[in-house]
Amino acid sequence: MSAVQLLWMPLVLCVVHGGLSNGACVEVDSDTEAVVGQGFKLGCISCKMRGEVEASATVDWWFMAKGESEFSHIYSYADMVGMVNDERFLDRLDWMGSKNTFDLQDGSIYIVNVTLNDTGTYRCYFDRTLTFSYYEYRTNTTKYITINVAPKASRGMASILSEVMMYVSIIGLQLWLLVEMVYCYRKIAAAGEEALRESAAEYLAIASESKDNCTGVAVAE
């Protein structure tokens, strides 16, 4: 086996292994800023620590509105079926989590047509059962998300700075292109002038040589 084949073999194995393995689970925090009249995703991810172990899970969502002191059960998802349990969210909650599996790791939901009354704290509860060869192990995870609902979308400082930097970059690029064009034009013009001078010098040299030849011929006669 050649040295090149030996170098390529680990890369090929990594690619094959990556294609056969499942996508990695990453626990990302949910957004917390919603806008009236728009949709909003309440993110809740609970990764299973041992991917090779079979498991099943259910997800329940609870809500405590701003000014209230107790949580209300608003949504439940089990056996691949979701159910809205609070009249305030009827026809306004959709499942956005893991699909076509009992082994839930993404328990996100989506609020349709957000209102100011949706401001408050949401509690996401994972109830997971791990199935081993001779026993089952039950575990749970709870996450809290506090969202604020604004009457209209507001631009954050990061967005403003990003737009300013974009315009600065565009203007800077245009100036740089202008400088490059001027530089190239001058360089081409200088090269053209040099070529003209060289051509004129060659012409003069040829003319002088021809004149000398003609003079010599005349003298000889």
Secondary structure, DSSP 8 states (H G I E B T S, - for coil): --HHHHHHHHHHHHHHHHHHS-----------EEETTS-EEE--B---S-TTSEEEEEEEEEEEETT-SS-EEEEEEETTEEEE--GGGTTTEEE-S--S-SS--B--EEESS--GGG-EEEEEEEEEEEE-SS-EEEEEEEEEEEEEEESS----HHHHHHHHHHHHHHHHHHHHHHHHHHHHHHHHHHHHHHHHHHHHHHHHHHHHHHHHHHHHHHHH-
